């Protein structure tokens, strides 16, 4: 199964099933770039974006607790990297 969940949930699953879980943290290039991307989507209010930015700042500190970190500078490259990580994990 693949879950797209927040940091706390991901770490809980990893703690409960350490050998069966590949925890991947997708990291934006920067907080500023994340804010630009969220604004470009035009799907959330300014307040919601500010809340997500504040949460992201805290979550970035947890990245080293994950098995792998994908730096999402380019979506296509990040997707390919995620695919390869999952494929490698499943083949082990």
C-alpha positions as CSV (number, residue, x, y, z in Angstrom):
1,X,0.0,0.0,0.0
2,X,1.1,3.6,-0.6
3,X,-0.1,6.3,1.8
4,X,0.1,10.0,1.3
5,X,-0.1,11.1,4.9
6,X,1.4,13.8,7.2
7,X,4.7,13.4,8.9
8,X,3.3,12.3,12.2
9,X,1.2,9.6,10.7
10,X,4.1,8.4,8.5
11,X,6.4,8.1,11.5
12,X,3.8,6.2,13.5
13,X,3.4,3.7,10.7
14,X,7.2,3.3,10.4
15,X,7.5,2.8,14.2
16,X,4.7,0.1,14.2
17,X,6.0,-1.7,11.1
18,X,9.7,-0.9,10.8
19,X,10.6,-3.7,8.5
20,X,7.6,-3.5,6.2
21,X,7.6,0.3,5.7
22,X,9.6,2.6,3.5
23,X,9.1,6.1,4.8
24,X,9.8,8.7,2.2
25,X,9.9,12.4,2.9
26,X,9.2,14.7,-0.1
27,X,11.1,17.9,0.5
28,X,10.5,21.2,-1.3
29,X,13.5,23.1,-2.6
30,X,12.7,25.8,0.0
31,X,9.9,27.2,2.1
32,X,9.7,30.2,-0.3
33,X,9.4,27.9,-3.3
34,X,6.7,25.9,-1.5
35,X,4.7,29.1,-0.8
36,X,5.0,30.1,-4.5
37,X,3.8,26.6,-5.6
38,X,0.8,26.7,-3.3
39,X,-0.2,30.2,-4.4
40,X,0.1,29.1,-8.1
41,X,-2.4,26.3,-7.5
42,X,-5.0,28.8,-6.4
43,X,-6.8,26.1,-4.4
44,X,-6.4,27.5,-0.9
45,X,-6.9,30.7,0.9
46,X,-4.0,32.9,2.0
47,X,-4.7,31.8,5.6
48,X,-4.6,28.1,4.7
49,X,-1.4,28.6,2.8
50,X,0.2,30.4,5.8
51,X,-0.9,27.5,8.0
52,X,0.6,24.9,5.7
53,X,3.9,26.9,5.5
54,X,4.1,27.1,9.3
55,X,3.5,23.3,9.5
56,X,6.0,22.6,6.7
57,X,8.7,24.5,8.6
58,X,8.2,22.2,11.6
59,X,7.9,19.1,9.5
60,X,11.2,19.7,7.6
61,X,13.0,19.2,10.9
62,X,11.7,15.6,11.0
63,X,13.0,14.6,7.5
64,X,16.1,12.8,8.9
65,X,13.8,10.4,10.7
66,X,12.6,9.0,7.3
67,X,14.3,6.2,5.3
68,X,14.7,8.4,2.2
69,X,14.3,12.0,1.3
70,X,13.2,13.1,-2.2
71,X,14.1,16.7,-3.0
72,X,11.3,17.9,-5.2
73,X,13.0,20.5,-7.5
74,X,11.3,19.0,-10.6
75,X,8.0,17.1,-10.3
76,X,8.8,14.6,-13.1
77,X,12.2,13.8,-11.6
78,X,10.8,13.5,-8.1
79,X,8.1,11.1,-9.4
80,X,10.7,8.9,-11.1
81,X,12.8,8.9,-8.0
82,X,9.8,7.8,-5.9
83,X,9.0,5.1,-8.4
84,X,12.5,3.7,-8.3
85,X,12.6,3.8,-4.4
86,X,9.4,1.9,-4.2
87,X,10.4,-0.6,-6.8
88,X,13.8,-1.2,-5.1
89,X,12.0,-1.6,-1.7
90,X,9.5,-4.1,-3.1
91,X,12.3,-6.2,-4.8
92,X,14.2,-6.6,-1.5
